[in-house]
Amino acid sequence: MSRRTIPGPGLPLLAAALLLASSLAGCGSDAPAMPVTCAGADCACTAAAACVCAADCTTSCEGDCSLQCDARAKCNASAVGSVTIDCNDGSQCKGNGGDASVIVCDATSDCDLKAGAGSSATCSGSAVCKFNLGAGSTVSCTEMADCDVKCDDGDCAVSCEATASCRLNCGPGDGGAAGTECPDGRLICGTNC
């Protein structure tokens, strides 16, 4: 007795079912995390995790990312990796990043950054800056800027122009003391002038 196969929609239906199942498998808690998310009507990001904020934004990154905060915007950026923030005139910028994070705060901006080792921060114009940085980090405070810096793990340096206002507090490894003032105007923790 021979068996006869009747052609029908079985194969296309099976392929469609497998495609639907594989797409559903990507949803929910098993789905890979997006590299960057940005909440706020005036926030846009590229696939390379580079974001621009024009008004009020909160950015979160799974790796490294950057955020340009336009004039008079309010920005908050956090990254598992390094975060790079460009904070422009009149903006309020907050950041929380890993090692090698960077922030540039200018004009009348108000900046607050917590970051890991090897980070760098620049505060210029009449900006008000508060930084909490890891070991080996550097800060440049110029013009009429006001810089309040805490170095958690030592070996930090703050370059402070004569017209700027700078404070450096060293972490527990340095006894929680104020930074040492060097003859060249730098404030340091955990190292010699």
C-alpha positions as CSV (number, residue, x, y, z in Angstrom):
1,M,0.0,0.0,0.0
2,S,1.5,3.3,-1.0
3,R,1.2,6.4,1.0
4,R,0.2,9.6,-0.7
5,T,1.2,13.0,0.5
6,I,-1.4,15.7,0.0
7,P,0.2,19.1,-0.6
8,G,-1.3,21.8,1.6
9,P,-0.5,24.8,3.8
10,G,1.3,22.7,6.5
11,L,4.9,23.8,5.7
12,P,4.2,27.5,5.4
13,L,2.1,27.4,8.6
14,L,4.9,25.6,10.5
15,A,7.5,28.2,9.3
16,A,5.2,31.0,10.4
17,A,4.7,29.3,13.8
18,L,8.4,28.9,14.3
19,L,9.0,32.5,13.4
20,L,6.4,33.7,15.8
21,A,7.8,31.5,18.6
22,S,11.3,32.8,18.1
23,S,10.2,36.4,18.1
24,L,8.2,35.9,21.3
25,A,11.2,34.2,22.9
26,G,13.0,37.6,22.7
27,C,10.4,39.4,24.8
28,G,10.3,39.6,28.6
29,S,13.1,39.0,31.0
30,D,15.1,36.9,28.6
31,A,15.5,39.7,26.1
32,P,18.9,41.4,25.9
33,A,19.0,44.8,27.5
34,M,19.0,47.8,25.2
35,P,22.4,49.6,25.1
36,V,20.9,53.0,25.9
37,T,17.5,54.3,26.9
38,C,16.5,57.9,27.2
39,A,13.3,59.1,28.8
40,G,12.1,62.6,27.9
41,A,10.3,64.2,25.0
42,D,13.4,66.1,23.8
43,C,16.0,63.3,24.0
44,A,17.4,61.4,21.0
45,C,20.1,58.7,20.9
46,T,22.0,57.0,18.2
47,A,22.8,53.2,18.1
48,A,26.3,54.2,19.3
49,A,24.8,55.3,22.6
50,A,25.4,59.0,21.9
51,C,22.5,61.1,23.2
52,V,21.4,64.7,22.9
53,C,19.0,66.3,25.4
54,A,17.2,69.6,24.6
55,A,15.0,69.9,27.7
56,D,14.5,67.3,30.5
57,C,16.1,63.9,30.0
58,T,17.2,60.8,31.9
59,T,19.6,58.5,30.1
60,S,20.7,55.0,31.2
61,C,23.3,52.9,29.4
62,E,24.4,49.3,29.7
63,G,27.9,50.1,28.6
64,D,29.6,53.4,27.7
65,C,27.6,56.4,26.5
66,S,27.7,60.1,26.0
67,L,25.1,62.8,26.6
68,Q,25.2,66.3,25.2
69,C,23.0,68.5,27.4
70,D,21.9,71.6,25.5
71,A,21.7,75.1,27.0
72,R,19.2,75.4,29.9
73,A,18.4,71.7,29.8
74,K,18.1,69.3,32.8
75,C,20.0,66.1,32.3
76,N,20.6,62.9,34.3
77,A,22.9,60.2,32.8
78,S,24.0,56.9,34.3
79,A,26.2,54.2,32.8
80,V,27.5,50.8,33.8
81,G,30.6,51.8,31.8
82,S,32.0,55.3,31.3
83,V,29.7,58.3,30.9
84,T,30.7,61.4,29.0
85,I,28.6,64.5,29.6
86,D,28.9,67.8,27.8
87,C,26.9,70.3,30.0
88,N,26.2,73.6,28.2
89,D,25.2,77.1,29.5
90,G,22.5,77.2,32.1
91,S,22.1,73.4,32.2
92,Q,21.7,71.2,35.3
93,C,23.6,67.9,34.8
94,K,23.9,64.9,36.9
95,G,25.9,61.8,36.1
96,N,26.8,58.4,37.6
97,G,29.4,56.5,35.6
98,G,32.2,53.9,35.8
99,D,35.9,54.3,35.3
100,A,37.2,56.8,32.7
101,S,34.1,59.0,32.8
102,V,34.3,62.6,31.5
103,I,32.3,65.7,32.2
104,V,32.7,69.2,30.8
105,C,30.7,71.8,32.6
106,D,30.7,75.4,31.3
107,A,29.3,78.9,31.6
108,T,26.5,79.0,34.3
109,S,25.9,75.2,34.4
110,D,25.3,73.3,37.6
111,C,27.0,69.8,37.5
112,D,27.2,66.8,39.8
113,L,29.2,63.7,38.8
114,K,30.0,60.5,40.6
115,A,32.5,58.4,38.7
116,G,35.1,55.7,39.0
117,A,38.9,55.6,38.6
118,G,40.8,57.6,35.9
119,S,37.9,60.0,35.3
120,S,38.3,63.7,34.3
121,A,36.2,66.7,34.9
122,T,36.4,70.3,33.6
123,C,34.5,73.2,35.3
124,S,34.7,76.6,33.7
125,G,33.0,80.0,33.4
126,S,30.9,80.5,36.5
127,A,29.7,76.9,36.7
128,V,29.1,75.3,40.0
129,C,30.5,71.7,40.1
130,K,30.4,68.9,42.6
131,F,32.5,65.8,41.7
132,N,33.0,62.5,43.6
133,L,35.7,60.6,41.7
134,G,37.8,57.5,41.9
135,A,41.6,57.0,42.1
136,G,43.8,58.7,39.5
137,S,41.1,61.2,38.5
138,T,41.8,64.8,37.4
139,V,39.8,68.0,37.7
140,S,40.4,71.4,36.0
141,C,38.6,74.3,37.6
142,T,39.0,77.6,35.6
143,E,37.8,81.2,35.4
144,M,35.2,81.9,38.1
145,A,34.0,78.3,38.6
146,D,33.3,76.8,42.0
147,C,34.5,73.2,42.4
148,D,33.8,70.9,45.3
149,V,35.7,67.6,44.7
150,K,35.9,64.4,46.7
151,C,38.5,61.8,45.8
152,D,37.4,58.4,47.2
153,D,40.5,56.3,46.5
154,G,43.5,58.7,46.4
155,D,45.9,59.9,43.7
156,C,43.6,62.7,42.5
157,A,44.6,66.1,41.4
158,V,42.7,69.4,41.0
159,S,44.1,72.2,39.0
160,C,42.6,75.4,40.2
161,E,43.1,78.9,38.6
162,A,43.5,81.8,41.0
163,T,40.1,83.2,40.2
164,A,38.3,79.9,40.8
165,S,37.2,78.4,44.1
166,C,38.3,74.9,44.8
167,R,37.9,72.3,47.6
168,L,39.3,68.8,47.6
169,N,38.5,66.2,50.3
170,C,40.4,63.0,50.2
171,G,38.8,59.6,50.9
172,P,39.3,57.1,53.8
173,G,42.6,55.9,52.4
174,D,44.0,59.4,52.9
175,G,42.4,59.8,56.3
176,G,39.5,61.8,55.0
177,A,41.6,65.0,55.1
178,A,41.5,68.0,52.9
179,G,43.8,67.8,49.8
180,T,47.3,69.1,50.0
181,E,48.0,72.4,48.3
182,C,51.0,72.3,46.0
183,P,53.2,75.4,45.1
184,D,51.8,75.3,41.5
185,G,48.3,75.7,42.8
186,R,47.1,72.1,42.4
187,L,45.3,70.3,45.2
188,I,46.2,66.6,45.5
189,C,45.3,63.4,47.3
190,G,47.5,60.4,47.8
191,T,50.6,61.6,46.0
192,N,53.4,64.1,46.3
193,C,53.5,67.6,44.6
